[in-house]
Amino acid sequence: MLKVLDHLEEWLITFLMGAATLIIFVSVVHRYGSGLSIPGVQDWLLSLNLGWAQELTIIMFVWMAKFGAAYGVRTGIHVGVDVLINRLSDANRAKFVVIGLGAGALFTGIVGTLGLTFVLENGAHYQFLTWFGMDVGDLYEGPTTPDLEWPTWIVYSAIPLGSYLMCFRFLQVMAAFIRTGELPHHDHGHVDGIDEEHLPVDANYLDMDDNLHPHDLVHKQLGEHGKGDKK
């Protein structure tokens, strides 16, 4: 079940990022192409209405940011200042890590609850009762977006959904840390798809090829060439 949620989270972020980029590209090409005096093509481009593109991409990036934040908690890609925490003893460090993760879960849980209340009051409650054929009473139908004319509660649903998912990820990481003592870690300097060259374990990348530094290492120093090597 967790693997399905992980893949769903990744697919959603990938789709939103790719689709938003494509829509922006098409919109820019349409804008500049409409200004070119090409018979037939210009008239066809002017007949296309892409005024909704900017609003849609903003919505997609908001959703991507909310779910991307939850993905960041799960994979450990969020940047944090942990210099002081890492200088503590293992026992004290563990306590502060748990407190920090718990605080993150509490904060995102509160944000999610406030966001859910706002979404319900902004038209979601009215829409749910309408779908089930129930009496809506004096509930507020809710506004719509200017260009797409979508109910705004759908757009704002990213807040409770993304925040609750982030809260779950904090609790998931905290449970794993209590069980294993390990936090998810990501090398921010690593680029996927690029093989990094690893230096030998006894090579000093700060060494210099002169008489002031030792030359008795097993591996050659950086910049050092053998007799048969090309310079």
C-alpha positions in Angstrom: 0.0 0.0 0.0 2.8 2.4 0.9 4.6 1.6 -2.4 1.4 2.4 -4.3 1.2 5.8 -2.5 4.9 6.4 -3.2 4.5 5.8 -6.9 1.2 7.8 -7.0 3.0 10.7 -5.4 5.9 10.5 -7.8 3.7 10.1 -10.9 1.5 13.1 -9.9 4.5 15.4 -9.4 6.1 14.2 -12.7 2.8 14.7 -14.6 2.2 18.2 -13.1 5.7 19.3 -13.8 5.8 18.0 -17.4 2.3 19.1 -18.3 2.8 22.6 -16.9 6.1 23.0 -18.8 4.4 21.8 -22.0 1.5 24.2 -21.6 3.8 27.2 -20.9 5.8 26.3 -24.0 2.7 26.0 -26.2 1.4 29.3 -24.8 4.6 31.2 -25.6 4.9 29.8 -29.1 1.2 30.7 -29.7 1.8 34.2 -28.4 4.8 34.9 -30.6 3.4 33.0 -33.6 0.2 35.0 -33.5 2.3 38.1 -34.2 3.8 36.7 -37.4 2.1 37.7 -40.7 1.8 34.2 -42.1 -1.4 33.9 -44.3 -3.7 31.3 -42.9 -1.5 30.4 -39.9 -1.9 33.7 -38.1 -5.7 33.6 -38.5 -5.7 30.1 -37.1 -3.5 30.9 -34.2 -5.6 34.0 -33.3 -8.7 31.8 -33.3 -7.2 29.7 -30.5 -8.0 30.9 -27.0 -5.1 30.1 -24.6 -6.0 32.7 -22.0 -6.6 29.9 -19.5 -3.0 28.6 -19.8 -1.4 30.9 -17.2 -4.1 30.2 -14.6 -3.9 26.5 -15.2 -0.1 26.4 -14.9 -0.2 28.4 -11.7 -2.7 25.9 -10.2 -0.5 23.0 -11.4 2.6 24.4 -9.8 0.8 25.0 -6.5 -0.3 21.3 -6.5 3.2 20.2 -7.5 4.7 22.3 -4.7 2.4 20.9 -2.0 2.9 17.2 -3.0 6.6 17.9 -3.7 7.0 19.0 -0.1 5.7 15.7 1.1 8.0 13.9 -1.3 10.9 15.9 0.1 10.1 14.8 3.6 10.0 11.2 2.6 13.3 11.3 0.6 15.2 13.7 2.8 15.8 16.4 0.1 14.7 19.3 2.3 17.6 21.5 3.3 18.1 21.7 7.1 20.6 23.3 9.5 21.7 20.5 11.7 25.2 21.5 12.8 24.2 21.9 16.4 22.1 18.7 16.5 24.9 16.6 15.0 27.3 17.8 17.7 25.1 16.4 20.5 25.5 12.9 21.9 23.6 10.1 20.1 20.9 10.0 22.8 20.3 13.7 22.9 20.4 14.0 19.1 17.8 11.3 18.8 15.5 13.1 21.2 15.8 16.4 19.3 15.3 14.7 15.9 12.1 13.1 17.2 10.9 16.4 18.6 11.6 18.1 15.3 9.8 15.5 13.3 6.8 15.6 15.7 6.7 19.4 15.5 6.6 19.1 11.7 3.8 16.6 11.8 1.8 18.8 14.3 2.3 21.9 12.2 1.3 20.3 8.9 -1.6 18.6 10.6 -2.9 21.9 11.8 -2.4 23.5 8.4 -4.3 20.6 6.8 -7.2 20.9 9.2 -7.5 24.7 8.7 -7.2 24.1 4.9 -9.9 21.5 5.0 -12.2 23.8 6.9 -11.6 26.6 4.4 -12.3 24.2 1.5 -15.5 23.0 3.0 -16.7 26.6 3.6 -15.6 27.7 0.2 -18.1 25.4 -1.7 -17.0 21.8 -1.2 -19.7 21.1 1.4 -22.3 22.5 -0.9 -21.0 20.4 -3.8 -20.8 17.2 -1.8 -24.4 17.5 -0.7 -25.5 18.3 -4.2 -23.8 15.2 -5.6 -25.7 13.0 -3.1 -29.0 14.8 -3.7 -29.2 16.2 -0.2 -30.6 19.5 1.0 -28.0 22.2 0.8 -29.9 24.7 3.0 -28.2 28.0 3.0 -24.7 26.7 2.3 -22.4 28.8 0.1 -22.0 27.5 -3.4 -18.6 29.0 -3.7 -16.8 31.1 -6.3 -15.1 30.0 -9.5 -11.7 30.8 -11.0 -11.7 33.7 -13.5 -10.4 32.0 -16.7 -11.1 28.2 -16.3 -14.3 28.9 -14.2 -13.5 25.9 -12.0 -14.8 25.9 -8.4 -12.1 27.4 -6.3 -12.5 24.7 -3.6 -11.0 22.2 -6.1 -7.9 24.4 -6.5 -7.6 25.0 -2.7 -7.9 21.3 -2.0 -4.2 21.1 -2.6 -3.7 22.6 0.9 -5.4 19.9 3.0 -4.4 17.0 0.7 -0.8 18.1 0.5 -0.5 19.0 4.2 -2.1 15.8 5.4 0.2 13.8 3.2 3.2 15.8 4.5 2.0 15.1 8.1 1.9 11.4 7.3 5.4 11.5 5.9 6.7 13.2 9.0 5.1 10.5 11.1 6.5 7.8 8.7 10.0 9.2 8.9 9.8 9.5 12.7 8.6 5.9 13.1 11.5 4.7 10.9 14.0 6.8 12.8 12.8 5.4 16.2 13.0 1.9 14.8 16.3 2.1 12.9 18.0 5.3 14.0 18.4 6.4 10.4 17.0 9.4 8.6 16.3 9.6 4.8 19.3 11.2 3.2 19.9 12.6 -0.2 23.2 13.8 -1.7 22.4 17.3 -3.0 25.6 17.3 -5.1 24.6 14.1 -6.9 23.0 14.3 -10.3 21.0 11.2 -11.4 22.4 9.6 -14.5 25.9 10.9 -14.1 28.6 8.4 -12.8 30.9 10.1 -10.4 34.6 9.3 -10.3 35.6 8.1 -6.9 39.1 8.9 -5.6 41.1 6.0 -4.0 40.7 5.8 -0.3 44.3 6.8 0.4 44.4 9.7 -2.1 44.4 13.2 -0.7 42.7 15.6 -3.1 44.5 18.5 -1.4 48.0 17.2 -2.0 50.6 18.9 -4.2 53.2 17.4 -6.5 56.3 18.8 -4.8 59.0 17.8 -2.3 57.0 19.1 0.7 54.4 16.4 0.4 54.7 12.6 0.8 55.0 10.4 -2.3 54.7 7.0 -0.6 51.0 6.5 -1.3 49.8 3.4 -3.0 48.0 5.4 -5.7 49.4 8.2 -7.8 48.9 11.7 -6.7 46.6 14.0 -8.7 48.5 15.2 -11.7 51.3 12.7 -11.2 52.3 10.7 -14.3 54.3 7.6 -14.7 57.0 7.0 -17.3 54.7 5.5 -19.8 51.8 7.9 -19.2 50.9 10.6 -21.6 51.4 14.1 -20.2 
